[in-house]
Amino acid sequence: FLTASLLIPSNGCGGNSGSSIKKTSCIESQSLFSKVKGTPNIQVRTSHCDDYIFKNKKLSRVIHMFVSEYSREFDISERVLWDYLTNLEIEMSAIPRIVSSAFDVKGNPVSNVPVTGLALDPKKIWVEVKTSQIWSSSLVHELVHIIIWNQNAGIHADPDHEGDQFSGWTKEHTQFIKEFNRDLLDREI
């Protein structure tokens, strides 16, 4: 969540055939928002006019995989998970953000820290596009926050992760994210 290394392939962002991202431009696009195909009105947009975004087909595939595997791992029906994700807005950017305060995965407070993703409200996340692949982003981490936020009736997304100040996030969630992203890496997504 808070740390990740920059792993841009030698041919640059989005340049290789296995890339999961594409460059966007407000000049070339009619709309800043695009709907993720095959989802319940999940939409993506970039933070800036000229920026990078995950390719729609690959993002759709990852979200479908996430719902299926999260359902199986945490014994929650896929229908409920899709309800939680309905109308989700995913904002993306290659430009990183710094937040004044956050928690690391163990629940320790940190200040003025660069982040690779944020759960902004129960229906909006921001994800940094760091490389040409989705697995290296915080997308799955932020989707877990959204699920927990909705399970907590919109009160909180368990911002301290494995800490004991908020409820919801467990070591099993952290392990799920690691294994899921490893699977995406193996699939070159």
N, C-alpha and C positions, 0 to 999 in steps of 0.2 A: 504494500500500500504506500509506504513512504519512501521506500528505496527501490530503485531499479536502475540498471546500467543502460547507457545508450548503446544500442546494438544495431546501428544503421548499416545495411549491407553495402558492399563496395560500389554497387551500381545505384545507390541512392534510394530514397523513399519511393516506393511504388514502381520502381523500374524493372524489377525482375518478374518473370512470368508467374511465380508463386505468390506474388504480393497480395496482401489482403486490404490494401489501402489504395486510394486514388486522390489526386489533387483536385480541388474544387476552386471555382472562381465565380464570384457574383455576376461577372460580365457574361459568362457562358451559361449560367443557370437562371431559370425563370423564378425559382423559389429557393429560399434558404433552407427549407424543410423538405425532407423526403421521407416517405413511408417505407418502413421495412417490410418487404413482401412476405406474406404468409403469417403475419402477426396481427394481434388485436390493436391496430392503430399505434404501434410503436413508431416514433418518428426520430430522425436524426437531423442534426444541423451542425454547422461549424461555428466556432466562436468568432472567426474573422472571415472577411470576404475571400481572401486567398489563403487556403488552409488545406489540411488533409482530413480525410474521412474514411471509415472502413467501407469496403465495397459491400453493396446491399446484399448480394447473394451469399457472401461469406458471413456477414453479420447475421443474416436470417438463420443460416445453418448453425452458427454458434449458439444463438438464443434458443433454437429448438433443441439442440443437444443439452444445453444448460437445464431447460425445463424438464426434460426427460430424466437426466441423471440426478438432478436435485430432488425430484419427486421420489425416485427410487431410494436415494441415500437417506432422505429425511422423512420418508413416509407421509408426504403431502401430495394430494391429488394434483395431477397436471392441470385440471380445470381451475383449481384454486390458485395455482401459480400463475396461470395465464390471466386470471382476474387481477392479481396483484400487479402484473406487468401491463395491463391494458392502459393505453394512453400515455405510456412512459415516453419522456423526451430524453434522448441521449445527445448531449452536446459534446463535440470533439474538437480538439485542436492540437497542433504540433507545438504550440507555445505553452511552456509549463506555467504552473501557478505556485504561489507561495501563500500559505495561510498563517495567520498570527498564532493560532493554537489548534492542536489536534492531539490525538492519542496514537501511540505505536500499537502494534498488534498485541502486546502484553498488557496494555492498559495504562502505560506510563504517559503522562502529559509531556508534550513537546511544543516548543515555541518557534515561530518564524521558520517554518519548515516547508521545503518544496514537496508538493504532492503530485501523484500521477493520476488521481481520480478523487471525486467527491460525490457523495450522495447529498444533493441539495434540498430535496424534499421528497415525499413519498412517490412522486411521479416525475422526478428529474434527476439525472446524473450528469456529471462532466467527466470525460475520460481523455487523458493525454495520448495522442498517437505518437509513440516513441520510435517505432520501427516499422518495417513492412509487414509485420505479423500481429494478429490479434492476441496470441498467447502471452506476449510480453507486456500487454497493457493491463490496466486495472479493471477492465470491463467486468470480468466475472466477480471480482471482489465487490464492485459497486452494485451488481445485481443481487448479491447476497445481502448487502445493506438494505436494498429496496424490499426484498422479501421479508426481512426481519422488521423493517419499519411498518409494513402492512400488517404483519402478525401482531405488532404492538399497537394496533388501532391508530396508527399515524402519530403516536406520541414520540417515539425515538427509533433510530436505526442501530442502536447499540454502538455509539461512536468509540467506546473504549475497547471494542473487540473482546479479547479474552480477559479483560480487567473485570473487577467486581462492582464497579459503580453502576453499570447498566446491565440489563438482562437480554439474552437472546443468542449472542455469539458464543460459540464453544470452540474448543480445540478441533472438534470434528469439522467445523466450518472452514477453519484455516487449512486443514488437511485436504478437504474437498477441493478447495481452490487450487492448491498445489497440484493435486492429481489431475484435475480437469485441465489446467493449463499445460501440464506435461503431455496430456493426450492431444491437445491442440498443436503443441510443438511437434509431436510425432506425425501428425497429419499435415504439418506445414501450413497451418492456418494462423 
